[in-house]
């Protein structure tokens, strides 16, 4: 036995390897187990936060809720500011469109990359390693975009603009500072970074919302360009404009104050000024004649003139006068504008409601559409005569009307004769008409309103001359009973005469300041017409007002041919008698001729509109009472 050796080297050499392999296997299993454990976790890793908000070991849903609650609780007290010199714009965290759900998902992704690194990440976080993710903000967050826009606008305005403004009678201007340039894309990126810092500090567990993240913009400066002086002049220059009345809307249009300045004076002042210095140049101010306030307070406040006439005749005639007056009522004329009676009323037709009433046609009174409307034009003219308004066109009647003084009437005929006057004042005027009944009579009143700051008024006066009394004319008519004369009541007699009218203008103290010649008027005579039976012979041959024995006449003979008429003139008959006198022009209703016992009337005033069949419009009289 002695000397025998036993070899153990083969078995002993394998043990370390077995131990090592076992340890490696165990470690690998543990590593893989940790990786599998990490991969299988449904919660965020330990020591992970979002902008200072601890979301460790939370599910994504829990983390999102925690972020929302924290922002809601603290966001209003966390502010972020952009600054440049004395300019500052800010926002608060609760104004941002923070995506809490995406922020939570980003936190959950911490340590969850490759499978084989998840285990160490988990272990590391368990041993104290931390992870931080920022709040998820949209690329174009509305609040952040608005912040940048506001800041850019203010920086550009403060740094680059040559500001000017109108102050009383001066143009005040500030010479712009050097141009400031900001790289706004870089500023936006930097703003997002600093905003995240502010959010982290403010949303942290112990944070109080510091402004450590506020950002002061970095800028560069360049040379400022001179302003466009001509463009400034175009913007400031204003023509003076009077306030006026819009006839369609009946609203007052605003006035404008005229402004101007010396462009060269502005250039010189600018060149002499230092950067940032404020200077001024004088303005030339031209104020309008009529302001909005003036027009609003003075519009139609004064009665310029008035006229009133009695409307007689048939119901149809009164209707026509009223209808034509209504067409003129509330008519407004701007300064310089003309009134046309024919244009205002238009053609007088049955379609417009006008009726048949007496008119003059070739010297005879006949019924036609619109009879009586000349009384409206005459009454307006009568009112105008009591103003200082300019008369443009006026025509007298063929026969004296009786409802106004001679020389103060105005006849019209559509398409030929018109009555026109002009608003020669500086303010709008208005015609107001009123047809009314009083004490059994119908009247037409016309008032003209305007603005009369000087208190000027007018009084018209007329004188009459060349009076021609009515002659007598006879018309043979087989329908007249023999031995009688019948007076024609449709063709009333008129005294021929001439008249001349003046308008006397006075100041507010009653001093005459003007005498205006309003022109002459010539009215024709129309004879008293009698109808007789031709079997009685010519009434001129009658003895003592009685027909002679066996006398015969040509039934076609009409005496006194001396009354001829202008066939081109159509007028309003208006009355049956000659007023005969000149009255006080200050009266609105003409008085009756002192030589007559009844007031002037329209041909249809004493009888019905339609004559009875028995007399066919003529009235029997006693031949012995025949006028000479």
LUMPA-279738 format. One record per residue (C-alpha): x, y, z; residue in three letters. Coordinates in steps of 0.05 Angstrom, whole numbers. Layout:
N
(r (X,Y,Z),"ALA")
...
END
This chain:
628
(r (0,0,0),"UNK")
(r (58,42,14),"UNK")
(r (74,84,-46),"UNK")
(r (7,78,-79),"UNK")
(r (-20,146,-104),"UNK")
(r (-94,165,-117),"UNK")
(r (-109,218,-173),"UNK")
(r (-167,267,-154),"UNK")
(r (-153,324,-202),"UNK")
(r (-206,306,-254),"UNK")
(r (-266,309,-206),"UNK")
(r (-243,370,-167),"UNK")
(r (-234,415,-228),"UNK")
(r (-309,416,-248),"UNK")
(r (-340,443,-183),"UNK")
(r (-323,517,-192),"UNK")
(r (-353,516,-259),"UNK")
(r (-415,485,-234),"UNK")
(r (-421,537,-179),"UNK")
(r (-408,594,-227),"UNK")
(r (-458,568,-277),"UNK")
(r (-509,560,-222),"UNK")
(r (-499,631,-198),"UNK")
(r (-501,658,-269),"UNK")
(r (-564,620,-282),"UNK")
(r (-596,645,-219),"UNK")
(r (-576,716,-236),"UNK")
(r (-602,709,-306),"UNK")
(r (-667,681,-281),"UNK")
(r (-672,737,-231),"UNK")
(r (-656,789,-286),"UNK")
(r (-706,760,-332),"UNK")
(r (-756,755,-276),"UNK")
(r (-745,828,-260),"UNK")
(r (-753,847,-333),"UNK")
(r (-816,806,-336),"UNK")
(r (-840,837,-272),"UNK")
(r (-826,908,-298),"UNK")
(r (-860,892,-364),"UNK")
(r (-920,865,-329),"UNK")
(r (-931,925,-283),"UNK")
(r (-994,966,-296),"UNK")
(r (-970,1025,-255),"UNK")
(r (-918,1079,-265),"UNK")
(r (-849,1065,-237),"UNK")
(r (-830,1091,-169),"UNK")
(r (-799,1161,-163),"UNK")
(r (-831,1186,-228),"UNK")
(r (-862,1256,-231),"UNK")
(r (-895,1301,-282),"UNK")
(r (-874,1375,-276),"UNK")
(r (-862,1364,-202),"UNK")
(r (-926,1323,-191),"UNK")
(r (-910,1256,-160),"UNK")
(r (-945,1200,-199),"UNK")
(r (-905,1140,-171),"UNK")
(r (-939,1073,-172),"UNK")
(r (-1003,1104,-203),"UNK")
(r (-1042,1077,-261),"UNK")
(r (-1046,1121,-322),"UNK")
(r (-1117,1140,-304),"UNK")
(r (-1098,1156,-233),"UNK")
(r (-1039,1198,-256),"UNK")
(r (-1081,1237,-306),"UNK")
(r (-1132,1253,-251),"UNK")
(r (-1077,1275,-204),"UNK")
(r (-1048,1321,-256),"UNK")
(r (-1116,1352,-272),"UNK")
(r (-1132,1363,-199),"UNK")
(r (-1064,1395,-184),"UNK")
(r (-1068,1442,-244),"UNK")
(r (-1139,1461,-225),"UNK")
(r (-1118,1474,-153),"UNK")
(r (-1054,1512,-165),"UNK")
(r (-1058,1535,-237),"UNK")
(r (-1091,1602,-223),"UNK")
(r (-1033,1623,-178),"UNK")
(r (-978,1603,-226),"UNK")
(r (-960,1659,-275),"UNK")
(r (-910,1664,-330),"UNK")
(r (-887,1730,-361),"UNK")
(r (-852,1753,-424),"UNK")
(r (-815,1819,-415),"UNK")
(r (-781,1873,-456),"UNK")
(r (-760,1937,-423),"UNK")
(r (-824,1964,-391),"UNK")
(r (-869,1918,-432),"UNK")
(r (-897,1855,-400),"UNK")
(r (-948,1803,-421),"UNK")
(r (-967,1743,-378),"UNK")
(r (-1012,1682,-372),"UNK")
(r (-1031,1633,-316),"UNK")
(r (-1025,1557,-317),"UNK")
(r (-1100,1546,-316),"UNK")
(r (-1105,1583,-384),"UNK")
(r (-1061,1531,-419),"UNK")
(r (-1091,1472,-457),"UNK")
(r (-1052,1421,-415),"UNK")
(r (-1062,1348,-438),"UNK")
(r (-1064,1311,-371),"UNK")
(r (-1078,1243,-403),"UNK")
(r (-1019,1248,-450),"UNK")
(r (-975,1272,-393),"UNK")
(r (-995,1210,-353),"UNK")
(r (-979,1164,-411),"UNK")
(r (-911,1197,-419),"UNK")
(r (-897,1182,-345),"UNK")
(r (-918,1110,-353),"UNK")
(r (-869,1102,-411),"UNK")
(r (-810,1120,-365),"UNK")
(r (-765,1056,-360),"UNK")
(r (-808,1018,-409),"UNK")
(r (-764,1014,-470),"UNK")
(r (-731,949,-490),"UNK")
(r (-753,887,-450),"UNK")
(r (-683,872,-426),"UNK")
(r (-673,941,-395),"UNK")
(r (-740,944,-359),"UNK")
(r (-716,902,-300),"UNK")
(r (-656,945,-283),"UNK")
(r (-698,1008,-292),"UNK")
(r (-748,981,-242),"UNK")
(r (-695,961,-193),"UNK")
(r (-660,1027,-201),"UNK")
(r (-724,1066,-188),"UNK")
(r (-738,1022,-128),"UNK")
(r (-669,1039,-102),"UNK")
(r (-679,1114,-111),"UNK")
(r (-668,1131,-184),"UNK")
(r (-719,1184,-207),"UNK")
(r (-752,1204,-272),"UNK")
(r (-782,1271,-292),"UNK")
(r (-827,1287,-352),"UNK")
(r (-855,1355,-372),"UNK")
(r (-929,1371,-380),"UNK")
(r (-956,1356,-449),"UNK")
(r (-974,1421,-485),"UNK")
(r (-1002,1426,-555),"UNK")
(r (-953,1455,-606),"UNK")
(r (-1001,1513,-619),"UNK")
(r (-1031,1523,-550),"UNK")
(r (-1082,1580,-559),"UNK")
(r (-1062,1616,-494),"UNK")
(r (-988,1611,-510),"UNK")
(r (-999,1634,-583),"UNK")
(r (-1040,1694,-558),"UNK")
(r (-985,1712,-509),"UNK")
(r (-933,1713,-564),"UNK")
(r (-978,1754,-611),"UNK")
(r (-993,1806,-558),"UNK")
(r (-920,1814,-541),"UNK")
(r (-898,1820,-614),"UNK")
(r (-950,1874,-627),"UNK")
(r (-929,1916,-567),"UNK")
(r (-855,1908,-580),"UNK")
(r (-863,1929,-653),"UNK")
(r (-907,1988,-634),"UNK")
(r (-860,2013,-581),"UNK")
(r (-797,2005,-619),"UNK")
(r (-813,2021,-692),"UNK")
(r (-872,2068,-699),"UNK")
(r (-870,2143,-709),"UNK")
(r (-933,2156,-670),"UNK")
(r (-976,2219,-680),"UNK")
(r (-1042,2245,-657),"UNK")
(r (-1086,2307,-663),"UNK")
(r (-1092,2347,-599),"UNK")
(r (-1137,2408,-603),"UNK")
(r (-1103,2453,-654),"UNK")
(r (-1036,2415,-657),"UNK")
(r (-1008,2354,-692),"UNK")
(r (-966,2318,-639),"UNK")
(r (-913,2268,-662),"UNK")
(r (-861,2224,-629),"UNK")
(r (-797,2208,-667),"UNK")
(r (-791,2133,-667),"UNK")
(r (-736,2096,-630),"UNK")
(r (-688,2052,-669),"UNK")
(r (-718,1990,-700),"UNK")
(r (-720,1930,-652),"UNK")
(r (-714,1860,-682),"UNK")
(r (-735,1797,-646),"UNK")
(r (-725,1725,-671),"UNK")
(r (-795,1704,-654),"UNK")
(r (-785,1630,-671),"UNK")
(r (-727,1625,-623),"UNK")
(r (-766,1665,-572),"UNK")
(r (-824,1617,-578),"UNK")
(r (-780,1556,-566),"UNK")
(r (-747,1589,-507),"UNK")
(r (-814,1611,-479),"UNK")
(r (-838,1538,-479),"UNK")
(r (-775,1517,-441),"UNK")
(r (-781,1572,-389),"UNK")
(r (-855,1559,-383),"UNK")
(r (-841,1486,-364),"UNK")
(r (-793,1510,-311),"UNK")
(r (-846,1556,-282),"UNK")
(r (-898,1500,-283),"UNK")
(r (-851,1450,-249),"UNK")
(r (-834,1498,-194),"UNK")
(r (-906,1519,-184),"UNK")
(r (-939,1451,-187),"UNK")
(r (-888,1415,-142),"UNK")
(r (-913,1390,-76),"UNK")
(r (-883,1448,-38),"UNK")
(r (-883,1498,-95),"UNK")
(r (-913,1568,-87),"UNK")
(r (-915,1588,-160),"UNK")
(r (-849,1627,-167),"UNK")
(r (-834,1665,-230),"UNK")
(r (-764,1639,-239),"UNK")
(r (-782,1618,-309),"UNK")
(r (-801,1689,-333),"UNK")
(r (-767,1706,-399),"UNK")
(r (-737,1772,-421),"UNK")
(r (-734,1776,-496),"UNK")
(r (-668,1784,-532),"UNK")
(r (-669,1837,-586),"UNK")
(r (-625,1871,-637),"UNK")
(r (-631,1944,-660),"UNK")
(r (-629,1975,-729),"UNK")
(r (-638,2043,-762),"UNK")
(r (-708,2072,-762),"UNK")
(r (-737,2096,-830),"UNK")
(r (-766,2166,-837),"UNK")
(r (-842,2170,-836),"UNK")
(r (-883,2182,-899),"UNK")
(r (-901,2255,-887),"UNK")
(r (-947,2259,-947),"UNK")
(r (-986,2198,-923),"UNK")
(r (-994,2230,-855),"UNK")
(r (-1021,2293,-889),"UNK")
(r (-1072,2252,-928),"UNK")
(r (-1095,2219,-864),"UNK")
(r (-1102,2284,-825),"UNK")
(r (-1127,2332,-879),"UNK")
(r (-1203,2341,-875),"UNK")
(r (-1249,2386,-915),"UNK")
(r (-1299,2425,-873),"UNK")
(r (-1370,2399,-882),"UNK")
(r (-1436,2427,-857),"UNK")
(r (-1485,2381,-823),"UNK")
(r (-1546,2367,-867),"UNK")
(r (-1613,2332,-867),"UNK")
(r (-1620,2266,-904),"UNK")
(r (-1689,2270,-935),"UNK")
(r (-1696,2195,-943),"UNK")
(r (-1679,2175,-871),"UNK")
(r (-1698,2243,-841),"UNK")
(r (-1634,2239,-801),"UNK")
(r (-1581,2293,-793),"UNK")
(r (-1515,2276,-825),"UNK")
(r (-1454,2295,-784),"UNK")
(r (-1411,2356,-796),"UNK")
(r (-1336,2354,-806),"UNK")
(r (-1283,2402,-780),"UNK")
(r (-1232,2421,-832),"UNK")
(r (-1159,2406,-813),"UNK")
(r (-1093,2420,-849),"UNK")
(r (-1019,2430,-833),"UNK")
(r (-954,2450,-866),"UNK")
(r (-919,2386,-888),"UNK")
(r (-851,2420,-894),"UNK")
(r (-858,2446,-822),"UNK")
(r (-869,2375,-799),"UNK")
(r (-808,2349,-836),"UNK")
(r (-764,2403,-806),"UNK")
(r (-789,2389,-735),"UNK")
(r (-777,2315,-744),"UNK")
(r (-706,2324,-769),"UNK")
(r (-689,2369,-710),"UNK")
(r (-719,2321,-658),"UNK")
(r (-680,2266,-622),"UNK")
(r (-700,2193,-622),"UNK")
(r (-760,2184,-576),"UNK")
(r (-773,2259,-571),"UNK")
(r (-844,2286,-577),"UNK")
(r (-857,2350,-617),"UNK")
(r (-915,2386,-650),"UNK")
(r (-935,2431,-708),"UNK")
(r (-997,2476,-711),"UNK")
(r (-1061,2455,-746),"UNK")
(r (-1104,2501,-788),"UNK")
(r (-1175,2489,-763),"UNK")
(r (-1236,2508,-806),"UNK")
(r (-1302,2500,-771),"UNK")
(r (-1366,2486,-810),"UNK")
(r (-1421,2538,-815),"UNK")
(r (-1473,2488,-791),"UNK")
(r (-1456,2435,-739),"UNK")
(r (-1497,2375,-720),"UNK")
(r (-1514,2409,-655),"UNK")
(r (-1534,2472,-691),"UNK")
(r (-1579,2436,-740),"UNK")
(r (-1610,2392,-688),"UNK")
(r (-1627,2451,-644),"UNK")
(r (-1649,2499,-698),"UNK")
(r (-1684,2453,-748),"UNK")
(r (-1753,2481,-766),"UNK")
(r (-1756,2521,-702),"UNK")
(r (-1780,2587,-733),"UNK")
(r (-1844,2604,-771),"UNK")
(r (-1819,2641,-832),"UNK")
(r (-1886,2656,-865),"UNK")
(r (-1959,2637,-864),"UNK")
(r (-2021,2645,-908),"UNK")
(r (-2094,2626,-900),"UNK")
(r (-2150,2628,-952),"UNK")
(r (-2224,2610,-949),"UNK")
(r (-2241,2551,-994),"UNK")
(r (-2310,2559,-1026),"UNK")
(r (-2346,2523,-1081),"UNK")
(r (-2371,2452,-1091),"UNK")
(r (-2352,2392,-1050),"UNK")
(r (-2310,2368,-1108),"UNK")
(r (-2270,2433,-1109),"UNK")
(r (-2258,2430,-1034),"UNK")
(r (-2236,2358,-1042),"UNK")
(r (-2185,2377,-1096),"UNK")
(r (-2157,2434,-1055),"UNK")
(r (-2147,2388,-995),"UNK")
(r (-2117,2332,-1038),"UNK")
(r (-2066,2379,-1071),"UNK")
(r (-2049,2410,-1004),"UNK")
(r (-2035,2341,-974),"UNK")
(r (-1986,2327,-1031),"UNK")
(r (-1947,2389,-1008),"UNK")
(r (-1952,2376,-934),"UNK")
(r (-1886,2362,-897),"UNK")
(r (-1846,2378,-960),"UNK")
(r (-1774,2393,-940),"UNK")
(r (-1726,2434,-980),"UNK")
(r (-1651,2434,-966),"UNK")
(r (-1611,2499,-974),"UNK")
(r (-1609,2518,-1047),"UNK")
(r (-1664,2468,-1067),"UNK")
(r (-1725,2490,-1108),"UNK")
(r (-1798,2475,-1095),"UNK")
(r (-1839,2459,-1157),"UNK")
(r (-1914,2455,-1147),"UNK")
(r (-1924,2413,-1210),"UNK")
(r (-1868,2366,-1192),"UNK")
(r (-1893,2358,-1121),"UNK")
(r (-1966,2345,-1138),"UNK")
(r (-1954,2312,-1205),"UNK")
(r (-2007,2311,-1259),"UNK")
(r (-2077,2319,-1230),"UNK")
(r (-2114,2256,-1252),"UNK")
(r (-2175,2217,-1231),"UNK")
(r (-2129,2158,-1215),"UNK")
(r (-2098,2201,-1160),"UNK")
(r (-2167,2218,-1132),"UNK")
(r (-2179,2286,-1164),"UNK")
(r (-2251,2303,-1184),"UNK")
(r (-2287,2349,-1233),"UNK")
(r (-2293,2421,-1212),"UNK")
(r (-2295,2489,-1248),"UNK")
(r (-2233,2513,-1285),"UNK")
(r (-2221,2569,-1335),"UNK")
(r (-2213,2546,-1406),"UNK")
(r (-2209,2598,-1462),"UNK")
(r (-2243,2648,-1418),"UNK")
(r (-2301,2603,-1399),"UNK")
(r (-2315,2566,-1334),"UNK")
(r (-2320,2491,-1348),"UNK")
(r (-2316,2429,-1304),"UNK")
(r (-2253,2388,-1310),"UNK")
(r (-2209,2342,-1268),"UNK")
(r (-2171,2379,-1213),"UNK")
(r (-2210,2444,-1211),"UNK")
(r (-2190,2484,-1150),"UNK")
(r (-2117,2463,-1144),"UNK")
(r (-2095,2534,-1162),"UNK")
(r (-2120,2557,-1093),"UNK")
(r (-2067,2512,-1061),"UNK")
(r (-2011,2540,-1104),"UNK")
(r (-2036,2611,-1090),"UNK")
(r (-2040,2600,-1015),"UNK")
(r (-1968,2573,-1015),"UNK")
(r (-1946,2634,-1055),"UNK")
(r (-1983,2679,-1007),"UNK")
(r (-1944,2647,-949),"UNK")
(r (-1878,2654,-988),"UNK")
(r (-1892,2728,-997),"UNK")
(r (-1889,2735,-922),"UNK")
(r (-1818,2705,-922),"UNK")
(r (-1752,2727,-953),"UNK")
(r (-1749,2665,-997),"UNK")
(r (-1732,2673,-1070),"UNK")
(r (-1790,2665,-1120),"UNK")
(r (-1767,2631,-1184),"UNK")
(r (-1831,2625,-1225),"UNK")
(r (-1901,2652,-1215),"UNK")
(r (-1960,2668,-1261),"UNK")
(r (-2024,2706,-1247),"UNK")
(r (-2094,2680,-1263),"UNK")
(r (-2134,2702,-1324),"UNK")
(r (-2187,2732,-1277),"UNK")
(r (-2179,2759,-1207),"UNK")
(r (-2190,2702,-1158),"UNK")
(r (-2218,2737,-1097),"UNK")
(r (-2188,2689,-1046),"UNK")
(r (-2122,2728,-1042),"UNK")
(r (-2106,2801,-1057),"UNK")
(r (-2095,2819,-1130),"UNK")
(r (-2023,2805,-1149),"UNK")
(r (-2014,2751,-1095),"UNK")
(r (-2042,2691,-1132),"UNK")
(r (-2005,2637,-1170),"UNK")
(r (-2038,2597,-1225),"UNK")
(r (-2011,2531,-1251),"UNK")
(r (-2023,2485,-1310),"UNK")
(r (-1987,2419,-1312),"UNK")
(r (-1934,2416,-1367),"UNK")
(r (-1937,2491,-1379),"UNK")
(r (-1946,2539,-1321),"UNK")
(r (-1913,2525,-1254),"UNK")
(r (-1902,2557,-1187),"UNK")
(r (-1831,2551,-1161),"UNK")
(r (-1791,2581,-1104),"UNK")
(r (-1721,2569,-1076),"UNK")
(r (-1697,2556,-1006),"UNK")
(r (-1648,2614,-1004),"UNK")
(r (-1632,2605,-930),"UNK")
(r (-1574,2566,-898),"UNK")
(r (-1621,2517,-865),"UNK")
(r (-1674,2466,-887),"UNK")
(r (-1745,2492,-892),"UNK")
(r (-1811,2454,-888),"UNK")
(r (-1880,2467,-917),"UNK")
(r (-1938,2448,-871),"UNK")
(r (-2009,2450,-898),"UNK")
(r (-2075,2443,-860),"UNK")
(r (-2145,2441,-889),"UNK")
(r (-2197,2453,-835),"UNK")
(r (-2269,2475,-823),"UNK")
(r (-2290,2533,-777),"UNK")
(r (-2358,2565,-767),"UNK")
(r (-2387,2530,-828),"UNK")
(r (-2329,2551,-874),"UNK")
(r (-2271,2512,-902),"UNK")
(r (-2201,2542,-898),"UNK")
(r (-2132,2525,-923),"UNK")
(r (-2073,2544,-880),"UNK")
(r (-2000,2541,-903),"UNK")
(r (-1941,2551,-857),"UNK")
(r (-1868,2552,-877),"UNK")
(r (-1819,2532,-822),"UNK")
(r (-1744,2541,-821),"UNK")
(r (-1689,2575,-782),"UNK")
(r (-1687,2651,-777),"UNK")
(r (-1630,2670,-731),"UNK")
(r (-1632,2743,-754),"UNK")
(r (-1707,2751,-742),"UNK")
(r (-1720,2778,-812),"UNK")
(r (-1792,2781,-836),"UNK")
(r (-1830,2807,-897),"UNK")
(r (-1896,2842,-911),"UNK")
(r (-1926,2841,-982),"UNK")
(r (-1967,2900,-1008),"UNK")
(r (-2002,2908,-1074),"UNK")
(r (-2035,2966,-1109),"UNK")
(r (-2090,2962,-1163),"UNK")
(r (-2103,3006,-1223),"UNK")
(r (-2134,3006,-1293),"UNK")
(r (-2200,2979,-1266),"UNK")
(r (-2251,2959,-1320),"UNK")
(r (-2322,2946,-1296),"UNK")
(r (-2358,2887,-1327),"UNK")
(r (-2398,2902,-1390),"UNK")
(r (-2462,2867,-1410),"UNK")
(r (-2466,2811,-1461),"UNK")
(r (-2528,2778,-1489),"UNK")
(r (-2534,2706,-1514),"UNK")
(r (-2594,2683,-1555),"UNK")
(r (-2624,2620,-1524),"UNK")
(r (-2690,2590,-1550),"UNK")
(r (-2699,2557,-1483),"UNK")
(r (-2709,2622,-1447),"UNK")
(r (-2783,2642,-1438),"UNK")
(r (-2803,2700,-1481),"UNK")
(r (-2806,2768,-1448),"UNK")
(r (-2751,2750,-1398),"UNK")
(r (-2676,2756,-1389),"UNK")
(r (-2638,2701,-1352),"UNK")
(r (-2571,2716,-1319),"UNK")
(r (-2517,2663,-1331),"UNK")
(r (-2493,2641,-1263),"UNK")
(r (-2437,2596,-1289),"UNK")
(r (-2401,2651,-1327),"UNK")
(r (-2395,2702,-1271),"UNK")
(r (-2374,2773,-1286),"UNK")
(r (-2304,2797,-1266),"UNK")
(r (-2277,2867,-1261),"UNK")
(r (-2214,2876,-1302),"UNK")
(r (-2155,2907,-1266),"UNK")
(r (-2080,2910,-1260),"UNK")
(r (-2039,2901,-1196),"UNK")
(r (-1967,2910,-1175),"UNK")
(r (-1938,2875,-1114),"UNK")
(r (-1878,2893,-1071),"UNK")
(r (-1848,2854,-1014),"UNK")
(r (-1821,2897,-957),"UNK")
(r (-1767,2863,-915),"UNK")
(r (-1754,2883,-842),"UNK")
(r (-1703,2865,-789),"UNK")
(r (-1723,2840,-721),"UNK")
(r (-1728,2911,-695),"UNK")
(r (-1778,2932,-749),"UNK")
(r (-1729,2971,-792),"UNK")
(r (-1740,2964,-867),"UNK")
(r (-1678,2933,-899),"UNK")
(r (-1703,2916,-969),"UNK")
(r (-1760,2929,-1019),"UNK")
(r (-1769,2874,-1070),"UNK")
(r (-1808,2882,-1135),"UNK")
(r (-1851,2819,-1142),"UNK")
(r (-1878,2840,-1210),"UNK")
(r (-1943,2861,-1241),"UNK")
(r (-2007,2823,-1254),"UNK")
(r (-2062,2837,-1305),"UNK")
(r (-2131,2808,-1297),"UNK")
(r (-2183,2809,-1353),"UNK")
(r (-2254,2834,-1349),"UNK")
(r (-2310,2785,-1361),"UNK")
(r (-2380,2813,-1376),"UNK")
(r (-2445,2799,-1342),"UNK")
(r (-2480,2751,-1389),"UNK")
(r (-2555,2747,-1400),"UNK")
(r (-2594,2696,-1441),"UNK")
(r (-2656,2716,-1480),"UNK")
(r (-2706,2686,-1527),"UNK")
(r (-2688,2705,-1600),"UNK")
(r (-2761,2716,-1615),"UNK")
(r (-2758,2777,-1569),"UNK")
(r (-2706,2810,-1612),"UNK")
(r (-2640,2842,-1591),"UNK")
(r (-2647,2866,-1518),"UNK")
(r (-2610,2929,-1539),"UNK")
(r (-2673,2948,-1577),"UNK")
(r (-2720,2936,-1520),"UNK")
(r (-2760,2994,-1492),"UNK")
(r (-2762,3003,-1417),"UNK")
(r (-2736,2933,-1408),"UNK")
(r (-2791,2903,-1451),"UNK")
(r (-2785,2871,-1520),"UNK")
(r (-2808,2913,-1579),"UNK")
(r (-2868,2892,-1622),"UNK")
(r (-2848,2844,-1677),"UNK")
(r (-2774,2849,-1660),"UNK")
(r (-2730,2793,-1683),"UNK")
(r (-2657,2779,-1674),"UNK")
(r (-2605,2732,-1702),"UNK")
(r (-2605,2677,-1651),"UNK")
(r (-2532,2667,-1663),"UNK")
(r (-2511,2736,-1640),"UNK")
(r (-2474,2749,-1576),"UNK")
(r (-2459,2820,-1557),"UNK")
(r (-2398,2851,-1526),"UNK")
(r (-2345,2812,-1561),"UNK")
(r (-2293,2854,-1527),"UNK")
(r (-2276,2801,-1476),"UNK")
(r (-2226,2753,-1506),"UNK")
(r (-2182,2704,-1469),"UNK")
(r (-2115,2673,-1478),"UNK")
(r (-2130,2603,-1503),"UNK")
(r (-2066,2577,-1474),"UNK")
(r (-2084,2594,-1402),"UNK")
(r (-2123,2549,-1356),"UNK")
(r (-2136,2576,-1287),"UNK")
(r (-2176,2565,-1225),"UNK")
(r (-2242,2604,-1224),"UNK")
(r (-2244,2609,-1149),"UNK")
(r (-2294,2667,-1141),"UNK")
(r (-2355,2701,-1169),"UNK")
(r (-2341,2774,-1151),"UNK")
(r (-2285,2824,-1155),"UNK")
(r (-2255,2839,-1087),"UNK")
(r (-2243,2909,-1112),"UNK")
(r (-2193,2935,-1061),"UNK")
(r (-2123,2927,-1036),"UNK")
(r (-2120,2901,-965),"UNK")
(r (-2069,2899,-909),"UNK")
(r (-2020,2847,-933),"UNK")
(r (-2006,2826,-863),"UNK")
(r (-2074,2793,-860),"UNK")
(r (-2077,2720,-878),"UNK")
(r (-2149,2722,-901),"UNK")
(r (-2165,2777,-953),"UNK")
(r (-2222,2822,-932),"UNK")
(r (-2283,2833,-976),"UNK")
(r (-2288,2893,-1022),"UNK")
(r (-2322,2949,-983),"UNK")
(r (-2370,2960,-1042),"UNK")
(r (-2400,2892,-1039),"UNK")
(r (-2448,2864,-988),"UNK")
(r (-2429,2791,-993),"UNK")
(r (-2360,2758,-992),"UNK")
(r (-2331,2733,-1057),"UNK")
(r (-2353,2663,-1072),"UNK")
(r (-2338,2607,-1120),"UNK")
(r (-2387,2598,-1179),"UNK")
(r (-2416,2537,-1147),"UNK")
(r (-2423,2566,-1077),"UNK")
(r (-2493,2592,-1082),"UNK")
(r (-2525,2533,-1118),"UNK")
(r (-2518,2458,-1120),"UNK")
(r (-2459,2431,-1159),"UNK")
(r (-2504,2404,-1214),"UNK")
(r (-2557,2454,-1240),"UNK")
(r (-2629,2432,-1240),"UNK")
(r (-2658,2411,-1308),"UNK")
(r (-2709,2467,-1305),"UNK")
(r (-2660,2525,-1312),"UNK")
(r (-2599,2491,-1342),"UNK")
(r (-2552,2533,-1301),"UNK")
(r (-2585,2602,-1313),"UNK")
(r (-2627,2642,-1266),"UNK")
(r (-2689,2682,-1290),"UNK")
(r (-2690,2756,-1271),"UNK")
(r (-2738,2812,-1279),"UNK")
(r (-2720,2849,-1344),"UNK")
(r (-2735,2915,-1311),"UNK")
(r (-2678,2902,-1263),"UNK")
(r (-2629,2892,-1319),"UNK")
(r (-2561,2925,-1308),"UNK")
(r (-2547,2983,-1354),"UNK")
END
